[in-house]
């Protein structure tokens, strides 16, 4: 494989030098070179003949109406459905909204009118007319068709399941009747157009129910009046009856869909109630995005539980991964690099293909696993084709096409998992079957430690390595012996390691310093808060894996919330030598907070605390803040205090707490 992701960092050396080398770490791929990448995919054994190799391309009608163009591997403009079929796709999923137009005029934060009442909201404008037009093309291409009822006028997901405008004044009984009728008449309309769906989702990501508040399962506000699980399952039953009573309804597979595909407790909670209510359905659908929903092990464990507990077929009806971390328009992207303690993927064309391949393999490995669908594979950068008319695109770096519509090598994964369909494109890129197992070629992140002169470092027994399929895995490593007792001066030593079965030579940098940083994992590269204690909202304050927002490495302590909040992140130290310590942190962010403070307390000089005010001034405008802490009782508490206003955001990195004098 073309090792396109090598990056070199020269290391300083101490008096004991083992070798003069450059460290190699994985780095994201450049968007402009995406179609040029040469990737490999390992076939998946045991795939059934009727496995669903699916894509959601609900945006396609709006993209093409706006002038968007798609190119095949020969560099020629071609109908997207033909491109997809050539690459092994056999199923297309399309969402349906009731009436996706603005209920009232829309204004930006400056009071400027951005959209008028009654205008289309964007995001594909997937009303019945639009979807019938798409469905006829799906059928004409010889592909199968999944219809995804949102039962909403716009986006429906676990955080929002808004009642359609036209149904707001209905009571529970009226809503039940309306849902059944709407479902039946909608499917009949597709049938009359010669484009009957092969499967139907009765709701989208129903973790919290749908059609709030009547179909709402739970609420954070105990005083809020909601229908609860009983009304939710009633509505599901009526939606199911709507499918079955439609023309050809008995031949349509009915899907009930939740997000958070790695959470067994969620699926037990909802589907136990669905079972009690005797809802008629065929398939349990899951959303599974690694960077939101966990590891492949989590997904497999949940699928196995579902298979054993409910005996239903299962499909991942939404997944995706990025081919680059770059952004193609003015709107930021939602993608986050996935890298947990043991696994991960590089955001590259190869990493994207491997992530999809692994989801397919995981689903196929469980009895009843019948399909995988990739969400908005068509999400190219094109004016007028955004997730809404008042915003840009947050998904283009997760499409299976380049920003300008060229088929990426990773699109071939749908064929390659079946052992066929190798591709060579006109731009120099290719997608081939893997001829051998993946080999280690880089480290996922630097291995670095600090010790005092004469001390031995606790070198890790396992490290995260990057393989030639751009997956990241934890591997065993052995390190060279070194006489650490002889290291009496400050400096750096690079130690070589060995990973069994690979020629790649990992290395660890050991900084020898009489001024040791007491903060473990100061750059948050472990992906966890570790010994830090958070007093505050974990949804607002967390470790972010995003190299573009880091001062060093790829992780930071991040904060953001749509509403204002307060929090304290602190770490306690005890049994440390008395003396003066310097506490410092690098910070950047959008600004506008009420108060941000770096602080130290409980250090024993009679004062309450010492603080330094942090003022953020913009993205990537990093500044270092520090305070000197006179420790007199062998202990200290250090941390970061936040008091924010709505939509404030920022990142902290490279925290140090170092003794500078006795």
Secondary structure, 3 states (H helix, E strand, C coil): CCCCCCCEEECCCCCCCCCCCEEEECCCCCHHHHHHCEEEECCCCCCCCCCEEEEECCCHHHHHHCCCCCECCCCCECCHHHHHHHCCCCEEEEEECCCCECCCCEECCCCCEEECCCCECCCCCCCHHHHHHHHHHHHHCCCEEEEEECCCCCCCECCECECCHHHCCCCHHHHHHHHHHHHHHHHHHHHHCCCCCCEEEECCCCCCECCECCCECCCCCCCCCCCHHHHHHHHHHHHHHHHHCCCCHHHCEEEEEECCCCCHHHHHHHHHHHHHCCCCCCEEEEECCHHHHCCHHHHHHHHHHHHHHHCCEEEEEEECCCCCCCCCCCCCCCCCCCECCCEEECCCHHHHHHHHHHHHHHHHCCCCEEEEEEECCCCCCCCCCCCCCCCCCCCHHHCCECCCCEECHHHHHHHHCCCCCCEECCCCCEEEECCCCCCEEEECCCEEEEECCCCCCCCCCEEEEEECCCEEEEEECEECCCCHHHCCCCEEEEEEEECCCCCCCCEEEEEECCCCECCCCCCCCCCCCCCCEEECCCCCEEEEECHHHCCCCCEEEEEECCCCCEEEEEEEEECCCCEEEEEEEEEEECCCCCEEEEEEECCCCCCCEEEEECCCCEEEEEEEEEEEEEECCCEEEEEEEEECCCCCEEEEEEEEEEEEEC
